[in-house]
Amino acid sequence: MILWHGTTRRRAEAILASGPDARFVEPGSVDPADGFSAAPPGGPHLSGDPVTIARGKAAKFMAEGGPAIVEFDVPDELARQCDWGGEVRFAPGFEFEELAQLWPQLPKRLIVLP
């Protein structure tokens, strides 16, 4: 299943290189991400459209290179196990570890948004 994660270009490049980080803390926050969320490009989007999320993060963190999408292809069964009806959420203890283990072999790419 193809999934999109909306973020900034700098963060997208880090995710592509090293994989998702469930302990990532956004600048100005103290709370870790506690997982990694994505959604199918065409929806549904329970927690928001990844493009809209990417643009919002880019506006908030203007020094991070603009909006970007991490596109990745996970096995359908893994995505179904994490699907909350429009958000695919990989959390520690709930398939995050499986995603991290598969990450180096997954087809993935950076989509830089205008």
Phi and psi restraints in degrees (range 20) as a CNS / XPLOR table:
assign (resid 1 and name C) (resid 2 and name N)
       (resid 2 and name CA) (resid 2 and name C) 1.0 -79.4 20.0 2
assign (resid 2 and name N) (resid 2 and name CA)
       (resid 2 and name C) (resid 3 and name N) 1.0 130.6 20.0 2
assign (resid 2 and name C) (resid 3 and name N)
       (resid 3 and name CA) (resid 3 and name C) 1.0 -128.3 20.0 2
assign (resid 3 and name N) (resid 3 and name CA)
       (resid 3 and name C) (resid 4 and name N) 1.0 152.4 20.0 2
assign (resid 3 and name C) (resid 4 and name N)
       (resid 4 and name CA) (resid 4 and name C) 1.0 -120.3 20.0 2
assign (resid 4 and name N) (resid 4 and name CA)
       (resid 4 and name C) (resid 5 and name N) 1.0 138.0 20.0 2
assign (resid 4 and name C) (resid 5 and name N)
       (resid 5 and name CA) (resid 5 and name C) 1.0 -120.2 20.0 2
assign (resid 5 and name N) (resid 5 and name CA)
       (resid 5 and name C) (resid 6 and name N) 1.0 117.1 20.0 2
assign (resid 5 and name C) (resid 6 and name N)
       (resid 6 and name CA) (resid 6 and name C) 1.0 -85.8 20.0 2
assign (resid 6 and name N) (resid 6 and name CA)
       (resid 6 and name C) (resid 7 and name N) 1.0 131.5 20.0 2
assign (resid 6 and name C) (resid 7 and name N)
       (resid 7 and name CA) (resid 7 and name C) 1.0 -161.6 20.0 2
assign (resid 7 and name N) (resid 7 and name CA)
       (resid 7 and name C) (resid 8 and name N) 1.0 -161.3 20.0 2
assign (resid 7 and name C) (resid 8 and name N)
       (resid 8 and name CA) (resid 8 and name C) 1.0 -98.8 20.0 2
assign (resid 8 and name N) (resid 8 and name CA)
       (resid 8 and name C) (resid 9 and name N) 1.0 162.7 20.0 2
assign (resid 8 and name C) (resid 9 and name N)
       (resid 9 and name CA) (resid 9 and name C) 1.0 -60.3 20.0 2
assign (resid 9 and name N) (resid 9 and name CA)
       (resid 9 and name C) (resid 10 and name N) 1.0 -44.6 20.0 2
assign (resid 9 and name C) (resid 10 and name N)
       (resid 10 and name CA) (resid 10 and name C) 1.0 -61.2 20.0 2
assign (resid 10 and name N) (resid 10 and name CA)
       (resid 10 and name C) (resid 11 and name N) 1.0 -43.7 20.0 2
assign (resid 10 and name C) (resid 11 and name N)
       (resid 11 and name CA) (resid 11 and name C) 1.0 -68.0 20.0 2
assign (resid 11 and name N) (resid 11 and name CA)
       (resid 11 and name C) (resid 12 and name N) 1.0 -39.7 20.0 2
assign (resid 11 and name C) (resid 12 and name N)
       (resid 12 and name CA) (resid 12 and name C) 1.0 -59.9 20.0 2
assign (resid 12 and name N) (resid 12 and name CA)
       (resid 12 and name C) (resid 13 and name N) 1.0 -44.3 20.0 2
assign (resid 12 and name C) (resid 13 and name N)
       (resid 13 and name CA) (resid 13 and name C) 1.0 -62.1 20.0 2
assign (resid 13 and name N) (resid 13 and name CA)
       (resid 13 and name C) (resid 14 and name N) 1.0 -38.5 20.0 2
assign (resid 13 and name C) (resid 14 and name N)
       (resid 14 and name CA) (resid 14 and name C) 1.0 -67.0 20.0 2
assign (resid 14 and name N) (resid 14 and name CA)
       (resid 14 and name C) (resid 15 and name N) 1.0 -41.5 20.0 2
assign (resid 14 and name C) (resid 15 and name N)
       (resid 15 and name CA) (resid 15 and name C) 1.0 -64.2 20.0 2
assign (resid 15 and name N) (resid 15 and name CA)
       (resid 15 and name C) (resid 16 and name N) 1.0 -44.8 20.0 2
assign (resid 15 and name C) (resid 16 and name N)
       (resid 16 and name CA) (resid 16 and name C) 1.0 -60.1 20.0 2
assign (resid 16 and name N) (resid 16 and name CA)
       (resid 16 and name C) (resid 17 and name N) 1.0 -40.7 20.0 2
assign (resid 16 and name C) (resid 17 and name N)
       (resid 17 and name CA) (resid 17 and name C) 1.0 -74.2 20.0 2
assign (resid 17 and name N) (resid 17 and name CA)
       (resid 17 and name C) (resid 18 and name N) 1.0 -41.4 20.0 2
assign (resid 17 and name C) (resid 18 and name N)
       (resid 18 and name CA) (resid 18 and name C) 1.0 -118.1 20.0 2
assign (resid 18 and name N) (resid 18 and name CA)
       (resid 18 and name C) (resid 19 and name N) 1.0 -8.0 20.0 2
assign (resid 18 and name C) (resid 19 and name N)
       (resid 19 and name CA) (resid 19 and name C) 1.0 91.2 20.0 2
assign (resid 19 and name N) (resid 19 and name CA)
       (resid 19 and name C) (resid 20 and name N) 1.0 166.8 20.0 2
assign (resid 19 and name C) (resid 20 and name N)
       (resid 20 and name CA) (resid 20 and name C) 1.0 -62.3 20.0 2
assign (resid 20 and name N) (resid 20 and name CA)
       (resid 20 and name C) (resid 21 and name N) 1.0 150.2 20.0 2
assign (resid 20 and name C) (resid 21 and name N)
       (resid 21 and name CA) (resid 21 and name C) 1.0 -122.4 20.0 2
assign (resid 21 and name N) (resid 21 and name CA)
       (resid 21 and name C) (resid 22 and name N) 1.0 107.2 20.0 2
assign (resid 21 and name C) (resid 22 and name N)
       (resid 22 and name CA) (resid 22 and name C) 1.0 -67.3 20.0 2
assign (resid 22 and name N) (resid 22 and name CA)
       (resid 22 and name C) (resid 23 and name N) 1.0 -15.0 20.0 2
assign (resid 22 and name C) (resid 23 and name N)
       (resid 23 and name CA) (resid 23 and name C) 1.0 -99.4 20.0 2
assign (resid 23 and name N) (resid 23 and name CA)
       (resid 23 and name C) (resid 24 and name N) 1.0 6.7 20.0 2
assign (resid 23 and name C) (resid 24 and name N)
       (resid 24 and name CA) (resid 24 and name C) 1.0 -58.3 20.0 2
assign (resid 24 and name N) (resid 24 and name CA)
       (resid 24 and name C) (resid 25 and name N) 1.0 134.7 20.0 2
assign (resid 24 and name C) (resid 25 and name N)
       (resid 25 and name CA) (resid 25 and name C) 1.0 -119.8 20.0 2
assign (resid 25 and name N) (resid 25 and name CA)
       (resid 25 and name C) (resid 26 and name N) 1.0 120.9 20.0 2
assign (resid 25 and name C) (resid 26 and name N)
       (resid 26 and name CA) (resid 26 and name C) 1.0 -64.2 20.0 2
assign (resid 26 and name N) (resid 26 and name CA)
       (resid 26 and name C) (resid 27 and name N) 1.0 145.0 20.0 2
assign (resid 26 and name C) (resid 27 and name N)
       (resid 27 and name CA) (resid 27 and name C) 1.0 -53.2 20.0 2
assign (resid 27 and name N) (resid 27 and name CA)
       (resid 27 and name C) (resid 28 and name N) 1.0 134.2 20.0 2
assign (resid 27 and name C) (resid 28 and name N)
       (resid 28 and name CA) (resid 28 and name C) 1.0 87.1 20.0 2
assign (resid 28 and name N) (resid 28 and name CA)
       (resid 28 and name C) (resid 29 and name N) 1.0 -2.3 20.0 2
assign (resid 28 and name C) (resid 29 and name N)
       (resid 29 and name CA) (resid 29 and name C) 1.0 -113.1 20.0 2
assign (resid 29 and name N) (resid 29 and name CA)
       (resid 29 and name C) (resid 30 and name N) 1.0 165.0 20.0 2
assign (resid 29 and name C) (resid 30 and name N)
       (resid 30 and name CA) (resid 30 and name C) 1.0 -118.6 20.0 2
assign (resid 30 and name N) (resid 30 and name CA)
       (resid 30 and name C) (resid 31 and name N) 1.0 -8.7 20.0 2
assign (resid 30 and name C) (resid 31 and name N)
       (resid 31 and name CA) (resid 31 and name C) 1.0 -94.2 20.0 2
assign (resid 31 and name N) (resid 31 and name CA)
       (resid 31 and name C) (resid 32 and name N) 1.0 128.2 20.0 2
assign (resid 31 and name C) (resid 32 and name N)
       (resid 32 and name CA) (resid 32 and name C) 1.0 -70.8 20.0 2
assign (resid 32 and name N) (resid 32 and name CA)
       (resid 32 and name C) (resid 33 and name N) 1.0 159.7 20.0 2
assign (resid 32 and name C) (resid 33 and name N)
       (resid 33 and name CA) (resid 33 and name C) 1.0 -62.0 20.0 2
assign (resid 33 and name N) (resid 33 and name CA)
       (resid 33 and name C) (resid 34 and name N) 1.0 -31.4 20.0 2
assign (resid 33 and name C) (resid 34 and name N)
       (resid 34 and name CA) (resid 34 and name C) 1.0 56.9 20.0 2
assign (resid 34 and name N) (resid 34 and name CA)
       (resid 34 and name C) (resid 35 and name N) 1.0 30.2 20.0 2
assign (resid 34 and name C) (resid 35 and name N)
       (resid 35 and name CA) (resid 35 and name C) 1.0 150.3 20.0 2
assign (resid 35 and name N) (resid 35 and name CA)
       (resid 35 and name C) (resid 36 and name N) 1.0 -167.0 20.0 2
assign (resid 35 and name C) (resid 36 and name N)
       (resid 36 and name CA) (resid 36 and name C) 1.0 -145.8 20.0 2
assign (resid 36 and name N) (resid 36 and name CA)
       (resid 36 and name C) (resid 37 and name N) 1.0 122.1 20.0 2
assign (resid 36 and name C) (resid 37 and name N)
       (resid 37 and name CA) (resid 37 and name C) 1.0 -110.6 20.0 2
assign (resid 37 and name N) (resid 37 and name CA)
       (resid 37 and name C) (resid 38 and name N) 1.0 148.5 20.0 2
assign (resid 37 and name C) (resid 38 and name N)
       (resid 38 and name CA) (resid 38 and name C) 1.0 -152.0 20.0 2
assign (resid 38 and name N) (resid 38 and name CA)
       (resid 38 and name C) (resid 39 and name N) 1.0 174.4 20.0 2
assign (resid 38 and name C) (resid 39 and name N)
       (resid 39 and name CA) (resid 39 and name C) 1.0 -150.7 20.0 2
assign (resid 39 and name N) (resid 39 and name CA)
       (resid 39 and name C) (resid 40 and name N) 1.0 154.9 20.0 2
assign (resid 39 and name C) (resid 40 and name N)
       (resid 40 and name CA) (resid 40 and name C) 1.0 -62.6 20.0 2
assign (resid 40 and name N) (resid 40 and name CA)
       (resid 40 and name C) (resid 41 and name N) 1.0 140.5 20.0 2
assign (resid 40 and name C) (resid 41 and name N)
       (resid 41 and name CA) (resid 41 and name C) 1.0 -54.2 20.0 2
assign (resid 41 and name N) (resid 41 and name CA)
       (resid 41 and name C) (resid 42 and name N) 1.0 -37.3 20.0 2
assign (resid 41 and name C) (resid 42 and name N)
       (resid 42 and name CA) (resid 42 and name C) 1.0 -89.7 20.0 2
assign (resid 42 and name N) (resid 42 and name CA)
       (resid 42 and name C) (resid 43 and name N) 1.0 2.0 20.0 2
assign (resid 42 and name C) (resid 43 and name N)
       (resid 43 and name CA) (resid 43 and name C) 1.0 92.1 20.0 2
assign (resid 43 and name N) (resid 43 and name CA)
       (resid 43 and name C) (resid 44 and name N) 1.0 -179.6 20.0 2
assign (resid 43 and name C) (resid 44 and name N)
       (resid 44 and name CA) (resid 44 and name C) 1.0 -69.8 20.0 2
assign (resid 44 and name N) (resid 44 and name CA)
       (resid 44 and name C) (resid 45 and name N) 1.0 163.5 20.0 2
assign (resid 44 and name C) (resid 45 and name N)
       (resid 45 and name CA) (resid 45 and name C) 1.0 -125.6 20.0 2
assign (resid 45 and name N) (resid 45 and name CA)
       (resid 45 and name C) (resid 46 and name N) 1.0 88.3 20.0 2
assign (resid 45 and name C) (resid 46 and name N)
       (resid 46 and name CA) (resid 46 and name C) 1.0 -57.7 20.0 2
assign (resid 46 and name N) (resid 46 and name CA)
       (resid 46 and name C) (resid 47 and name N) 1.0 -43.7 20.0 2
assign (resid 46 and name C) (resid 47 and name N)
       (resid 47 and name CA) (resid 47 and name C) 1.0 -106.3 20.0 2
assign (resid 47 and name N) (resid 47 and name CA)
       (resid 47 and name C) (resid 48 and name N) 1.0 13.7 20.0 2
assign (resid 47 and name C) (resid 48 and name N)
       (resid 48 and name CA) (resid 48 and name C) 1.0 114.9 20.0 2
assign (resid 48 and name N) (resid 48 and name CA)
       (resid 48 and name C) (resid 49 and name N) 1.0 152.3 20.0 2
assign (resid 48 and name C) (resid 49 and name N)
       (resid 49 and name CA) (resid 49 and name C) 1.0 -66.9 20.0 2
assign (resid 49 and name N) (resid 49 and name CA)
       (resid 49 and name C) (resid 50 and name N) 1.0 130.0 20.0 2
assign (resid 49 and name C) (resid 50 and name N)
       (resid 50 and name CA) (resid 50 and name C) 1.0 -56.2 20.0 2
assign (resid 50 and name N) (resid 50 and name CA)
       (resid 50 and name C) (resid 51 and name N) 1.0 -32.5 20.0 2
assign (resid 50 and name C) (resid 51 and name N)
       (resid 51 and name CA) (resid 51 and name C) 1.0 -66.6 20.0 2
assign (resid 51 and name N) (resid 51 and name CA)
       (resid 51 and name C) (resid 52 and name N) 1.0 -44.4 20.0 2
assign (resid 51 and name C) (resid 52 and name N)
       (resid 52 and name CA) (resid 52 and name C) 1.0 -63.9 20.0 2
assign (resid 52 and name N) (resid 52 and name CA)
       (resid 52 and name C) (resid 53 and name N) 1.0 -41.5 20.0 2
assign (resid 52 and name C) (resid 53 and name N)
       (resid 53 and name CA) (resid 53 and name C) 1.0 -62.1 20.0 2
assign (resid 53 and name N) (resid 53 and name CA)
       (resid 53 and name C) (resid 54 and name N) 1.0 -44.8 20.0 2
assign (resid 53 and name C) (resid 54 and name N)
       (resid 54 and name CA) (resid 54 and name C) 1.0 -60.8 20.0 2
assign (resid 54 and name N) (resid 54 and name CA)
       (resid 54 and name C) (resid 55 and name N) 1.0 -44.3 20.0 2
assign (resid 54 and name C) (resid 55 and name N)
       (resid 55 and name CA) (resid 55 and name C) 1.0 -65.9 20.0 2
assign (resid 55 and name N) (resid 55 and name CA)
       (resid 55 and name C) (resid 56 and name N) 1.0 -37.1 20.0 2
assign (resid 55 and name C) (resid 56 and name N)
       (resid 56 and name CA) (resid 56 and name C) 1.0 -65.6 20.0 2
assign (resid 56 and name N) (resid 56 and name CA)
       (resid 56 and name C) (resid 57 and name N) 1.0 -42.0 20.0 2
assign (resid 56 and name C) (resid 57 and name N)
       (resid 57 and name CA) (resid 57 and name C) 1.0 -66.5 20.0 2
assign (resid 57 and name N) (resid 57 and name CA)
       (resid 57 and name C) (resid 58 and name N) 1.0 -39.7 20.0 2
assign (resid 57 and name C) (resid 58 and name N)
       (resid 58 and name CA) (resid 58 and name C) 1.0 -64.6 20.0 2
assign (resid 58 and name N) (resid 58 and name CA)
       (resid 58 and name C) (resid 59 and name N) 1.0 -37.0 20.0 2
assign (resid 58 and name C) (resid 59 and name N)
       (resid 59 and name CA) (resid 59 and name C) 1.0 -68.6 20.0 2
assign (resid 59 and name N) (resid 59 and name CA)
       (resid 59 and name C) (resid 60 and name N) 1.0 -35.1 20.0 2
assign (resid 59 and name C) (resid 60 and name N)
       (resid 60 and name CA) (resid 60 and name C) 1.0 -77.5 20.0 2
assign (resid 60 and name N) (resid 60 and name CA)
       (resid 60 and name C) (resid 61 and name N) 1.0 -33.6 20.0 2
assign (resid 60 and name C) (resid 61 and name N)
       (resid 61 and name CA) (resid 61 and name C) 1.0 -121.8 20.0 2
assign (resid 61 and name N) (resid 61 and name CA)
       (resid 61 and name C) (resid 62 and name N) 1.0 73.9 20.0 2
assign (resid 61 and name C) (resid 62 and name N)
       (resid 62 and name CA) (resid 62 and name C) 1.0 -66.2 20.0 2
assign (resid 62 and name N) (resid 62 and name CA)
       (resid 62 and name C) (resid 63 and name N) 1.0 -19.5 20.0 2
assign (resid 62 and name C) (resid 63 and name N)
       (resid 63 and name CA) (resid 63 and name C) 1.0 -88.8 20.0 2
assign (resid 63 and name N) (resid 63 and name CA)
       (resid 63 and name C) (resid 64 and name N) 1.0 8.5 20.0 2
assign (resid 63 and name C) (resid 64 and name N)
       (resid 64 and name CA) (resid 64 and name C) 1.0 -104.0 20.0 2
assign (resid 64 and name N) (resid 64 and name CA)
       (resid 64 and name C) (resid 65 and name N) 1.0 19.4 20.0 2
assign (resid 64 and name C) (resid 65 and name N)
       (resid 65 and name CA) (resid 65 and name C) 1.0 89.1 20.0 2
assign (resid 65 and name N) (resid 65 and name CA)
       (resid 65 and name C) (resid 66 and name N) 1.0 9.7 20.0 2
assign (resid 65 and name C) (resid 66 and name N)
       (resid 66 and name CA) (resid 66 and name C) 1.0 89.5 20.0 2
assign (resid 66 and name N) (resid 66 and name CA)
       (resid 66 and name C) (resid 67 and name N) 1.0 178.2 20.0 2
assign (resid 66 and name C) (resid 67 and name N)
       (resid 67 and name CA) (resid 67 and name C) 1.0 -76.1 20.0 2
assign (resid 67 and name N) (resid 67 and name CA)
       (resid 67 and name C) (resid 68 and name N) 1.0 145.7 20.0 2
assign (resid 67 and name C) (resid 68 and name N)
       (resid 68 and name CA) (resid 68 and name C) 1.0 -152.8 20.0 2
assign (resid 68 and name N) (resid 68 and name CA)
       (resid 68 and name C) (resid 69 and name N) 1.0 159.7 20.0 2
assign (resid 68 and name C) (resid 69 and name N)
       (resid 69 and name CA) (resid 69 and name C) 1.0 -121.0 20.0 2
assign (resid 69 and name N) (resid 69 and name CA)
       (resid 69 and name C) (resid 70 and name N) 1.0 135.2 20.0 2
assign (resid 69 and name C) (resid 70 and name N)
       (resid 70 and name CA) (resid 70 and name C) 1.0 -96.0 20.0 2
assign (resid 70 and name N) (resid 70 and name CA)
       (resid 70 and name C) (resid 71 and name N) 1.0 113.4 20.0 2
assign (resid 70 and name C) (resid 71 and name N)
       (resid 71 and name CA) (resid 71 and name C) 1.0 -100.3 20.0 2
assign (resid 71 and name N) (resid 71 and name CA)
       (resid 71 and name C) (resid 72 and name N) 1.0 130.5 20.0 2
assign (resid 71 and name C) (resid 72 and name N)
       (resid 72 and name CA) (resid 72 and name C) 1.0 -144.9 20.0 2
assign (resid 72 and name N) (resid 72 and name CA)
       (resid 72 and name C) (resid 73 and name N) 1.0 155.5 20.0 2
assign (resid 72 and name C) (resid 73 and name N)
       (resid 73 and name CA) (resid 73 and name C) 1.0 -117.3 20.0 2
assign (resid 73 and name N) (resid 73 and name CA)
       (resid 73 and name C) (resid 74 and name N) 1.0 111.7 20.0 2
assign (resid 73 and name C) (resid 74 and name N)
       (resid 74 and name CA) (resid 74 and name C) 1.0 -107.2 20.0 2
assign (resid 74 and name N) (resid 74 and name CA)
       (resid 74 and name C) (resid 75 and name N) 1.0 156.2 20.0 2
assign (resid 74 and name C) (resid 75 and name N)
       (resid 75 and name CA) (resid 75 and name C) 1.0 -56.2 20.0 2
assign (resid 75 and name N) (resid 75 and name CA)
       (resid 75 and name C) (resid 76 and name N) 1.0 138.2 20.0 2
assign (resid 75 and name C) (resid 76 and name N)
       (resid 76 and name CA) (resid 76 and name C) 1.0 -53.4 20.0 2
assign (resid 76 and name N) (resid 76 and name CA)
       (resid 76 and name C) (resid 77 and name N) 1.0 -42.0 20.0 2
assign (resid 76 and name C) (resid 77 and name N)
       (resid 77 and name CA) (resid 77 and name C) 1.0 -62.4 20.0 2
assign (resid 77 and name N) (resid 77 and name CA)
       (resid 77 and name C) (resid 78 and name N) 1.0 -41.5 20.0 2
assign (resid 77 and name C) (resid 78 and name N)
       (resid 78 and name CA) (resid 78 and name C) 1.0 -63.9 20.0 2
assign (resid 78 and name N) (resid 78 and name CA)
       (resid 78 and name C) (resid 79 and name N) 1.0 -44.4 20.0 2
assign (resid 78 and name C) (resid 79 and name N)
       (resid 79 and name CA) (resid 79 and name C) 1.0 -62.5 20.0 2
assign (resid 79 and name N) (resid 79 and name CA)
       (resid 79 and name C) (resid 80 and name N) 1.0 -41.6 20.0 2
assign (resid 79 and name C) (resid 80 and name N)
       (resid 80 and name CA) (resid 80 and name C) 1.0 -62.8 20.0 2
assign (resid 80 and name N) (resid 80 and name CA)
       (resid 80 and name C) (resid 81 and name N) 1.0 -35.6 20.0 2
assign (resid 80 and name C) (resid 81 and name N)
       (resid 81 and name CA) (resid 81 and name C) 1.0 -66.7 20.0 2
assign (resid 81 and name N) (resid 81 and name CA)
       (resid 81 and name C) (resid 82 and name N) 1.0 -22.5 20.0 2
assign (resid 81 and name C) (resid 82 and name N)
       (resid 82 and name CA) (resid 82 and name C) 1.0 -111.0 20.0 2
assign (resid 82 and name N) (resid 82 and name CA)
       (resid 82 and name C) (resid 83 and name N) 1.0 5.3 20.0 2
assign (resid 82 and name C) (resid 83 and name N)
       (resid 83 and name CA) (resid 83 and name C) 1.0 -81.3 20.0 2
assign (resid 83 and name N) (resid 83 and name CA)
       (resid 83 and name C) (resid 84 and name N) 1.0 122.8 20.0 2
assign (resid 83 and name C) (resid 84 and name N)
       (resid 84 and name CA) (resid 84 and name C) 1.0 -102.9 20.0 2
assign (resid 84 and name N) (resid 84 and name CA)
       (resid 84 and name C) (resid 85 and name N) 1.0 26.5 20.0 2
assign (resid 84 and name C) (resid 85 and name N)
       (resid 85 and name CA) (resid 85 and name C) 1.0 80.4 20.0 2
assign (resid 85 and name N) (resid 85 and name CA)
       (resid 85 and name C) (resid 86 and name N) 1.0 45.6 20.0 2
assign (resid 85 and name C) (resid 86 and name N)
       (resid 86 and name CA) (resid 86 and name C) 1.0 126.4 20.0 2
assign (resid 86 and name N) (resid 86 and name CA)
       (resid 86 and name C) (resid 87 and name N) 1.0 -9.8 20.0 2
assign (resid 86 and name C) (resid 87 and name N)
       (resid 87 and name CA) (resid 87 and name C) 1.0 -131.6 20.0 2
assign (resid 87 and name N) (resid 87 and name CA)
       (resid 87 and name C) (resid 88 and name N) 1.0 129.6 20.0 2
assign (resid 87 and name C) (resid 88 and name N)
       (resid 88 and name CA) (resid 88 and name C) 1.0 -102.6 20.0 2
assign (resid 88 and name N) (resid 88 and name CA)
       (resid 88 and name C) (resid 89 and name N) 1.0 111.0 20.0 2
assign (resid 88 and name C) (resid 89 and name N)
       (resid 89 and name CA) (resid 89 and name C) 1.0 -115.1 20.0 2
assign (resid 89 and name N) (resid 89 and name CA)
       (resid 89 and name C) (resid 90 and name N) 1.0 116.6 20.0 2
assign (resid 89 and name C) (resid 90 and name N)
       (resid 90 and name CA) (resid 90 and name C) 1.0 -98.5 20.0 2
assign (resid 90 and name N) (resid 90 and name CA)
       (resid 90 and name C) (resid 91 and name N) 1.0 112.8 20.0 2
assign (resid 90 and name C) (resid 91 and name N)
       (resid 91 and name CA) (resid 91 and name C) 1.0 -119.7 20.0 2
assign (resid 91 and name N) (resid 91 and name CA)
       (resid 91 and name C) (resid 92 and name N) 1.0 151.9 20.0 2
assign (resid 91 and name C) (resid 92 and name N)
       (resid 92 and name CA) (resid 92 and name C) 1.0 -53.9 20.0 2
assign (resid 92 and name N) (resid 92 and name CA)
       (resid 92 and name C) (resid 93 and name N) 1.0 129.4 20.0 2
assign (resid 92 and name C) (resid 93 and name N)
       (resid 93 and name CA) (resid 93 and name C) 1.0 85.5 20.0 2
assign (resid 93 and name N) (resid 93 and name CA)
       (resid 93 and name C) (resid 94 and name N) 1.0 -8.1 20.0 2
assign (resid 93 and name C) (resid 94 and name N)
       (resid 94 and name CA) (resid 94 and name C) 1.0 -134.4 20.0 2
assign (resid 94 and name N) (resid 94 and name CA)
       (resid 94 and name C) (resid 95 and name N) 1.0 67.5 20.0 2
assign (resid 94 and name C) (resid 95 and name N)
       (resid 95 and name CA) (resid 95 and name C) 1.0 75.3 20.0 2
assign (resid 95 and name N) (resid 95 and name CA)
       (resid 95 and name C) (resid 96 and name N) 1.0 -3.1 20.0 2
assign (resid 95 and name C) (resid 96 and name N)
       (resid 96 and name CA) (resid 96 and name C) 1.0 -61.7 20.0 2
assign (resid 96 and name N) (resid 96 and name CA)
       (resid 96 and name C) (resid 97 and name N) 1.0 -42.5 20.0 2
assign (resid 96 and name C) (resid 97 and name N)
       (resid 97 and name CA) (resid 97 and name C) 1.0 -62.4 20.0 2
assign (resid 97 and name N) (resid 97 and name CA)
       (resid 97 and name C) (resid 98 and name N) 1.0 -38.4 20.0 2
assign (resid 97 and name C) (resid 98 and name N)
       (resid 98 and name CA) (resid 98 and name C) 1.0 -65.2 20.0 2
assign (resid 98 and name N) (resid 98 and name CA)
       (resid 98 and name C) (resid 99 and name N) 1.0 -42.6 20.0 2
assign (resid 98 and name C) (resid 99 and name N)
       (resid 99 and name CA) (resid 99 and name C) 1.0 -60.9 20.0 2
assign (resid 99 and name N) (resid 99 and name CA)
       (resid 99 and name C) (resid 100 and name N) 1.0 -45.8 20.0 2
assign (resid 99 and name C) (resid 100 and name N)
       (resid 100 and name CA) (resid 100 and name C) 1.0 -60.9 20.0 2
assign (resid 100 and name N) (resid 100 and name CA)
       (resid 100 and name C) (resid 101 and name N) 1.0 -39.9 20.0 2
assign (resid 100 and name C) (resid 101 and name N)
       (resid 101 and name CA) (resid 101 and name C) 1.0 -67.7 20.0 2
assign (resid 101 and name N) (resid 101 and name CA)
       (resid 101 and name C) (resid 102 and name N) 1.0 -38.9 20.0 2
assign (resid 101 and name C) (resid 102 and name N)
       (resid 102 and name CA) (resid 102 and name C) 1.0 -78.8 20.0 2
assign (resid 102 and name N) (resid 102 and name CA)
       (resid 102 and name C) (resid 103 and name N) 1.0 -22.2 20.0 2
assign (resid 102 and name C) (resid 103 and name N)
       (resid 103 and name CA) (resid 103 and name C) 1.0 -46.6 20.0 2
assign (resid 103 and name N) (resid 103 and name CA)
       (resid 103 and name C) (resid 104 and name N) 1.0 -47.9 20.0 2
assign (resid 103 and name C) (resid 104 and name N)
       (resid 104 and name CA) (resid 104 and name C) 1.0 -59.4 20.0 2
assign (resid 104 and name N) (resid 104 and name CA)
       (resid 104 and name C) (resid 105 and name N) 1.0 -27.7 20.0 2
assign (resid 104 and name C) (resid 105 and name N)
       (resid 105 and name CA) (resid 105 and name C) 1.0 -95.5 20.0 2
assign (resid 105 and name N) (resid 105 and name CA)
       (resid 105 and name C) (resid 106 and name N) 1.0 -11.8 20.0 2
assign (resid 105 and name C) (resid 106 and name N)
       (resid 106 and name CA) (resid 106 and name C) 1.0 -71.8 20.0 2
assign (resid 106 and name N) (resid 106 and name CA)
       (resid 106 and name C) (resid 107 and name N) 1.0 140.1 20.0 2
assign (resid 106 and name C) (resid 107 and name N)
       (resid 107 and name CA) (resid 107 and name C) 1.0 -65.9 20.0 2
assign (resid 107 and name N) (resid 107 and name CA)
       (resid 107 and name C) (resid 108 and name N) 1.0 132.2 20.0 2
assign (resid 107 and name C) (resid 108 and name N)
       (resid 108 and name CA) (resid 108 and name C) 1.0 -156.0 20.0 2
assign (resid 108 and name N) (resid 108 and name CA)
       (resid 108 and name C) (resid 109 and name N) 1.0 158.1 20.0 2
assign (resid 108 and name C) (resid 109 and name N)
       (resid 109 and name CA) (resid 109 and name C) 1.0 -157.0 20.0 2
assign (resid 109 and name N) (resid 109 and name CA)
       (resid 109 and name C) (resid 110 and name N) 1.0 163.0 20.0 2
assign (resid 109 and name C) (resid 110 and name N)
       (resid 110 and name CA) (resid 110 and name C) 1.0 -97.8 20.0 2
assign (resid 110 and name N) (resid 110 and name CA)
       (resid 110 and name C) (resid 111 and name N) 1.0 130.3 20.0 2
assign (resid 110 and name C) (resid 111 and name N)
       (resid 111 and name CA) (resid 111 and name C) 1.0 -115.7 20.0 2
assign (resid 111 and name N) (resid 111 and name CA)
       (resid 111 and name C) (resid 112 and name N) 1.0 113.4 20.0 2
assign (resid 111 and name C) (resid 112 and name N)
       (resid 112 and name CA) (resid 112 and name C) 1.0 -89.1 20.0 2
assign (resid 112 and name N) (resid 112 and name CA)
       (resid 112 and name C) (resid 113 and name N) 1.0 125.3 20.0 2
assign (resid 112 and name C) (resid 113 and name N)
       (resid 113 and name CA) (resid 113 and name C) 1.0 -91.3 20.0 2
assign (resid 113 and name N) (resid 113 and name CA)
       (resid 113 and name C) (resid 114 and name N) 1.0 149.9 20.0 2
